[in-house]
């Protein structure tokens, strides 16, 4: 059947730093992501892992809303923008539910 997601995507990742090893994650990002946007406390560790994996197509944002705007501008026709944080939400949000709601709100606001 047809894949659910396009072959290439724009990824928003990051959040609270729980000390995870991002080596495998960064390699997977390089294989399936056209652009990335990092957020949160773990941003510097994520970008270091991306650099080590040879993935240089990333930006940083101070807020989730900023990340959504950057990802929207980076996305090419047919690409999906994914919120796949790979981290806990506690540094910027009260819960993962709040993070998800804020993501949905930011996406809806793109339409004006």
N, CA, C and O of each residue as an XYZ file, in Angstrom:
448
protein
N       0.802     -1.182      0.000
C       0.000      0.000      0.000
C       0.855      1.260      0.000
O       2.084      1.212      0.058
N       0.175      2.356     -0.065
C       0.828      3.666     -0.090
C       1.315      4.042      1.314
O       0.592      3.845      2.291
N       2.538      4.583      1.422
C       3.028      4.997      2.737
C       2.151      6.093      3.342
O       1.585      6.913      2.619
N       2.043      6.099      4.657
C       1.244      7.109      5.348
C       1.918      8.468      5.272
O       1.251      9.484      5.082
N       3.242      8.492      5.420
C       3.996      9.743      5.403
C       4.849      9.835      4.151
O       5.219      8.811      3.575
N       5.164     11.042      3.726
C       6.085     11.205      2.600
C       7.458     10.635      2.948
O       7.762     10.391      4.116
N       8.278     10.427      1.925
C       9.621      9.895      2.164
C      10.475     10.852      2.975
O      11.278     10.414      3.799
N      10.320     12.132      2.762
C      11.101     13.146      3.479
C      10.154     14.031      4.273
O       9.050     14.343      3.826
N      10.598     14.427      5.448
C       9.758     15.211      6.340
C      10.580     16.291      7.012
O      11.810     16.245      7.009
N       9.891     17.264      7.589
C      10.525     18.268      8.439
C      10.192     17.887      9.879
O       9.031     17.648     10.211
N      11.194     17.832     10.713
C      11.054     17.336     12.081
C      11.253     18.445     13.101
O      12.188     19.239     12.992
N      10.373     18.496     14.090
C      10.576     19.330     15.275
C      10.886     18.373     16.419
O      10.086     17.489     16.726
N      12.045     18.547     17.049
C      12.474     17.649     18.124
C      13.102     18.448     19.254
O      13.591     19.561     19.058
N      13.078     17.858     20.431
C      13.746     18.463     21.576
C      12.841     18.562     22.776
O      11.663     18.207     22.725
N      13.412     19.052     23.856
C      12.669     19.179     25.100
C      13.596     19.056     26.282
O      14.721     19.556     26.263
N      13.119     18.389     27.309
C      13.845     18.223     28.560
C      14.966     17.202     28.380
O      14.760     16.144     27.784
N      16.132     17.519     28.889
C      17.303     16.649     28.752
C      17.322     15.603     29.857
O      17.620     15.917     31.010
N      17.003     14.353     29.504
C      17.050     13.252     30.464
C      18.328     12.433     30.296
O      18.432     11.328     30.829
N      19.298     12.971     29.556
C      20.577     12.293     29.398
C      20.592     11.190     28.358
O      21.483     10.341     28.384
N      19.647     11.175     27.458
C      19.577     10.132     26.427
C      20.736     10.258     25.442
O      21.284     11.340     25.233
N      21.092      9.126     24.846
C      22.088      9.095     23.776
C      21.330      9.284     22.460
O      20.455      8.485     22.126
N      21.662     10.326     21.727
C      20.935     10.650     20.498
C      21.631     10.150     19.235
O      21.257     10.555     18.134
N      22.627      9.286     19.366
C      23.395      8.815     18.213
C      22.503      8.115     17.189
O      22.511      8.479     16.013
N      21.745      7.127     17.618
C      20.887      6.363     16.703
C      19.772      7.255     16.155
O      19.441      7.188     14.971
N      19.199      8.085     17.017
C      18.152      9.017     16.590
C      18.668      9.936     15.489
O      17.992     10.136     14.481
N      19.860     10.496     15.675
C      20.429     11.430     14.693
C      20.669     10.744     13.350
O      20.450     11.347     12.299
N      21.115      9.494     13.377
C      21.322      8.750     12.122
C      19.991      8.524     11.410
O      19.919      8.640     10.186
N      18.942      8.204     12.160
C      17.618      8.014     11.562
C      17.089      9.324     10.988
O      16.468      9.338      9.925
N      17.336     10.417     11.691
C      16.918     11.734     11.199
C      17.591     12.024      9.866
O      16.941     12.489      8.929
N      18.872     11.757      9.777
C      19.610     12.012      8.533
C      18.995     11.245      7.360
O      18.981     11.745      6.235
N      18.491     10.040      7.614
C      17.937      9.200      6.551
C      16.521      9.598      6.129
O      16.118      9.305      5.004
N      15.764     10.254      6.999
C      14.345     10.447      6.687
C      13.832     11.877      6.831
O      12.636     12.124      6.676
N      14.720     12.816      7.126
C      14.285     14.187      7.376
C      15.020     15.135      6.435
O      16.240     15.057      6.289
N      14.268     16.034      5.796
C      14.907     17.014      4.919
C      15.441     18.196      5.717
O      16.504     18.731      5.402
N      14.709     18.605      6.747
C      15.100     19.709      7.627
C      14.623     19.402      9.031
O      13.628     18.703      9.225
N      15.343     19.932     10.009
C      14.950     19.755     11.400
C      14.953     21.077     12.134
O      15.671     22.007     11.767
N      14.138     21.149     13.180
C      14.122     22.306     14.071
C      14.218     21.757     15.490
O      13.408     20.924     15.896
N      15.206     22.226     16.238
C      15.385     21.757     17.610
C      14.902     22.816     18.591
O      15.035     24.017     18.359
N      14.338     22.332     19.695
C      13.826     23.213     20.743
C      14.247     22.666     22.099
O      14.673     21.518     22.220
N      14.121     23.500     23.101
C      14.234     23.040     24.470
C      15.637     22.940     25.023
O      16.627     23.287     24.380
N      15.672     22.448     26.250
C      16.893     22.322     27.028
C      17.942     21.455     26.325
O      19.140     21.685     26.490
N      17.517     20.486     25.562
C      18.419     19.517     24.949
C      18.934     19.956     23.573
O      19.665     19.203     22.928
N      18.574     21.133     23.120
C      18.887     21.572     21.753
C      20.369     21.436     21.405
O      20.696     20.935     20.330
N      21.262     21.863     22.276
C      22.698     21.788     21.965
C      23.180     20.352     21.842
O      24.016     20.057     20.988
N      22.668     19.452     22.678
C      23.056     18.039     22.574
C      22.509     17.414     21.292
O      23.182     16.604     20.655
N      21.291     17.789     20.920
C      20.724     17.270     19.672
C      21.515     17.753     18.464
O      21.830     16.964     17.572
N      21.839     19.039     18.428
C      22.584     19.551     17.273
C      23.979     18.936     17.211
O      24.502     18.715     16.119
N      24.586     18.659     18.352
C      25.891     17.981     18.355
C      25.762     16.575     17.766
O      26.625     16.143     17.002
N      24.692     15.863     18.118
C      24.461     14.525     17.558
C      24.178     14.608     16.066
O      24.649     13.766     15.301
N      23.415     15.611     15.640
C      23.156     15.795     14.212
C      24.463     16.059     13.467
O      24.708     15.474     12.412
N      25.297     16.937     14.012
C      26.588     17.235     13.381
C      27.423     15.969     13.239
O      28.012     15.721     12.187
N      27.472     15.170     14.302
C      28.264     13.935     14.284
C      27.734     12.945     13.246
O      28.506     12.201     12.641
N      26.418     12.939     13.043
C      25.799     12.038     12.065
C      25.900     12.573     10.637
O      25.550     11.871      9.688
N      26.375     13.810     10.478
C      26.479     14.397      9.148
C      25.195     15.039      8.661
O      25.018     15.238      7.460
N      24.295     15.366      9.582
C      23.036     16.031      9.236
C      23.165     17.503      9.610
O      23.239     17.846     10.790
N      23.190     18.367      8.605
C      23.428     19.795      8.855
C      22.212     20.672      8.573
O      22.271     21.883      8.786
N      21.123     20.093      8.103
C      19.952     20.885      7.702
C      19.013     21.099      8.883
O      17.877     20.626      8.878
N      19.498     21.819      9.895
C      18.660     22.072     11.057
C      18.746     23.528     11.488
O      19.698     24.240     11.168
N      17.729     23.945     12.217
C      17.643     25.273     12.815
C      17.273     25.090     14.276
O      16.920     23.991     14.702
N      17.355     26.163     15.037
C      16.922     26.159     16.436
C      15.825     27.194     16.618
O      15.779     28.203     15.914
N      14.943     26.929     17.575
C      13.881     27.881     17.913
C      13.748     27.951     19.426
O      13.978     26.965     20.127
N      13.377     29.120     19.922
C      13.206     29.315     21.362
C      11.862     28.813     21.871
O      11.716     28.504     23.054
N      10.883     28.733     20.976
C       9.537     28.307     21.372
C       9.014     27.277     20.377
O       9.510     27.171     19.256
N       8.015     26.526     20.800
C       7.378     25.576     19.894
C       6.702     26.307     18.744
O       6.749     25.854     17.600
N       6.074     27.439     19.048
C       5.412     28.214     18.000
C       6.429     28.703     16.965
O       6.156     28.680     15.765
N       7.584     29.138     17.424
C       8.655     29.537     16.512
C       9.128     28.375     15.666
O       9.399     28.533     14.476
N       9.228     27.196     16.287
C       9.649     25.997     15.555
C       8.644     25.635     14.470
O       9.033     25.262     13.364
N       7.361     25.741     14.777
C       6.323     25.446     13.778
C       6.448     26.402     12.596
O       6.346     25.978     11.445
N       6.665     27.669     12.865
C       6.813     28.642     11.776
C       8.040     28.357     10.920
O       7.969     28.433      9.693
N       9.161     28.030     11.551
C      10.374     27.694     10.796
C      10.136     26.439      9.961
O      10.464     26.409      8.775
N       9.565     25.402     10.578
C       9.324     24.140      9.871
C       8.384     24.343      8.689
O       8.586     23.757      7.625
N       7.372     25.161      8.870
C       6.423     25.453      7.789
C       7.141     26.093      6.602
O       6.884     25.742      5.451
N       8.035     27.028      6.888
C       8.783     27.692      5.807
C       9.765     26.734      5.133
O      10.040     26.876      3.941
N      10.296     25.764      5.873
C      11.269     24.826      5.313
C      10.613     23.720      4.489
O      11.224     23.194      3.559
N       9.394     23.372      4.822
C       8.727     22.236      4.179
C       8.481     22.505      2.699
O       8.046     23.587      2.304
N       8.769     21.503      1.906
C       8.500     21.546      0.478
C       7.122     20.943      0.226
O       6.614     20.199      1.065
N       6.505     21.251     -0.923
C       5.200     20.656     -1.225
C       5.246     19.133     -1.084
O       6.154     18.483     -1.602
N       4.272     18.578     -0.386
C       4.188     17.137     -0.191
C       4.893     16.627      1.051
O       4.716     15.465      1.416
N       5.688     17.461      1.715
C       6.361     17.029      2.941
C       5.459     17.251      4.147
O       4.631     18.162      4.158
N       5.628     16.418      5.149
C       4.905     16.571      6.410
C       5.814     17.248      7.429
O       7.033     17.075      7.397
N       5.218     18.016      8.329
C       5.939     18.569      9.477
C       5.552     17.715     10.677
O       4.381     17.639     11.049
N       6.545     17.076     11.273
C       6.310     16.157     12.379
C       6.801     16.735     13.697
O       7.908     17.269     13.768
N       5.992     16.632     14.732
C       6.447     16.880     16.089
C       6.766     15.514     16.670
O       5.869     14.773     17.072
N       8.032     15.192     16.709
C       8.504     13.924     17.261
C       9.660     14.257     18.195
O      10.825     14.104     17.829
N       9.335     14.713     19.400
C      10.316     15.366     20.259
C      11.499     14.514     20.703
O      12.598     15.040     20.881
N      11.302     13.215     20.886
C      12.356     12.329     21.386
C      12.818     12.724     22.782
O      13.859     12.259     23.246
N      12.054     13.574     23.452
C      12.402     14.080     24.785
C      11.123     14.350     25.571
O      10.035     14.474     25.009
N      11.290     14.437     26.880
C      10.171     14.817     27.740
C       9.824     16.291     27.529
O      10.616     17.057     26.982
N       8.649     16.665     27.966
C       8.134     18.020     27.727
C       8.365     18.975     28.889
O       8.041     20.157     28.778
N       8.911     18.501     29.989
C       8.894     19.242     31.254
C       9.638     20.559     31.248
O       9.379     21.396     32.113
N      10.542     20.785     30.324
C      11.296     22.045     30.353
C      10.481     23.236     29.857
O      10.734     24.371     30.262
N       9.507     22.987     28.988
C       8.751     24.079     28.372
C       7.247     24.004     28.631
O       6.534     24.988     28.432
N       6.764     22.849     29.071
C       5.326     22.617     29.187
C       5.015     21.868     30.475
O       5.893     21.230     31.056
N       3.768     21.947     30.918
C       3.365     21.233     32.128
C       3.184     19.738     31.872
O       3.246     18.938     32.805
N       2.959     19.358     30.606
C       2.729     17.955     30.257
C       2.895     17.770     28.753
O       2.950     18.736     27.992
N       2.973     16.503     28.343
C       3.043     16.238     26.903
C       1.731     16.614     26.225
O       1.716     16.954     25.042
N       0.627     16.554     26.976
C      -0.659     16.953     26.398
C      -0.657     18.440     26.053
O      -1.140     18.840     24.994
N      -0.105     19.262     26.962
C      -0.029     20.697     26.679
C       0.841     20.947     25.454
O       0.506     21.778     24.610
N       1.957     20.231     25.357
C       2.834     20.388     24.192
C       2.066     20.068     22.917
O       2.150     20.815     21.942
N       1.325     18.974     22.910
C       0.544     18.599     21.736
C      -0.521     19.623     21.385
O      -0.720     19.943     20.213
N      -1.205     20.136     22.399
C      -2.229     21.158     22.161
C      -1.616     22.435     21.596
O      -2.181     23.049     20.690
N      -0.471     22.834     22.123
C       0.202     24.044     21.629
C       0.673     23.840     20.187
O       0.626     24.773     19.385
N       1.128     22.623     19.850
C       1.531     22.316     18.478
C       0.325     22.457     17.549
O       0.408     23.119     16.514
N      -0.790     21.837     17.919
C      -1.996     21.916     17.081
C      -2.450     23.362     16.899
O      -2.821     23.763     15.796
N      -2.422     24.141     17.975
C      -2.833     25.548     17.903
C      -1.916     26.331     16.969
O      -2.389     27.132     16.163
N      -0.604     26.106     17.073
C       0.354     26.819     16.215
C       0.143     26.464     14.750
O       0.238     27.329     13.879
N      -0.142     25.197     14.475
C      -0.390     24.773     13.091
C      -1.665     25.428     12.563
O      -1.685     25.926     11.437
N      -2.726     25.431     13.366
C      -3.984     26.053     12.932
C      -3.807     27.537     12.655
O      -4.424     28.072     11.734
N      -2.974     28.206     13.439
C      -2.754     29.640     13.259
C      -1.972     29.963     11.985
O      -1.970     31.111     11.542
N      -1.313     28.978     11.396
C      -0.604     29.203     10.131
C      -1.577     29.584      9.021
O      -1.238     30.354      8.122
N      -2.779     29.044      9.092
C      -3.779     29.298      8.063
C      -4.390     30.688      8.132
O      -5.157     31.079      7.252
N      -4.051     31.436      9.180
C      -4.585     32.799      9.310
C      -5.855     32.750     10.026
O      -6.479     33.787     10.247
